[in-house]
Amino acid sequence: MHGLSLAIELSMSSDQSSDTSLLHFLNCEALDLNLFRGQSRDFKTGQVYGGQVLGQAIKAAYQTTDGTRGIHSAHAYFLLRGDVDAPIIYEVDRSLDGGSFSSRRVVAIQHGRQIFHLSASFQKHEEGLEYSEKWQPPFELLQQALDKGITEETNFQSEYLDVWYVPHEQATRRDSTQYWFKTKEALPDDLATHHTVLAYISDMGPLEATVEPHSLNAPKLEDRHKKVMLATIDHAIWFHRPFRADDWLFYECRAQSTGNGRGLAYGRIYTKDGTLVASTSQEGLLRIRR
């Protein structure tokens, strides 16, 4: 996606439905200087999806930059469960606008209480030493599934995303959660949109990977998930190089440590040709249901 503009896409095309457009869902309305409002949605999970708050917070932060800088890292803390029936207010602090970098701090508020904090850093593009961990994700498995018409329509994000989980027995690493994804809708070319969308998706997978090392007397992973309580505590994402979120990307999440009611996982996001475009880390609540 070389040469894409960093200009922020604030308007939506008139033919996009608010129900099926992820762009519309992630858009933040400017209320005042540094103050924005995002809408919530009930995915029948009983709480606001963490990726929604992360994506909207990054969208709000982008709207306070001059359009020449792209986000390269974001670190978030989830403080309280979000209310799916109430909008979220995002207050942006313009911490720094330097020669090369800009720093933003975003606080998400519902019912007068802080539910989320984000620290994000933006950088002007510059040439430098290039290196990327190379690894070829199993695109042939996805292609076989697509040829057979296999899709993940039961996924709670199926309105917005095409998702295909690599079967556990076919995963390149047995201790990981692996899946392919892309948006259903075509996205505009601005880099800010693709960063926002990838942040939204990146909350889906890491915590599930922390269940992988534990049998919990259930052979199927979906049955093990029913036996545990999962909730994100903190999440970090680093953007390494340009990509398109409306083309297939591969997300591999691996558990690193579990204990004391928490789990930690690292994630890597690759293009079809094996280019590493983003990395994540996430710690969350991991409790056995009583």
Beta strands, then each sheet from edge to edge (+ up, - down):
strand 1: 29-32
strand 2: 35-38
strand 3: 69-78
strand 4: 88-97
strand 5: 101-110
strand 6: 113-124
strand 7: 161-165
strand 8: 176-183
strand 9: 228-239
strand 10: 249-259
strand 11: 262-271
strand 12: 276-288
sheet 1: 1+ 2- 4+ 5- 6+ 3- 9+ 12- 11+ 10- 8+ 7-
end
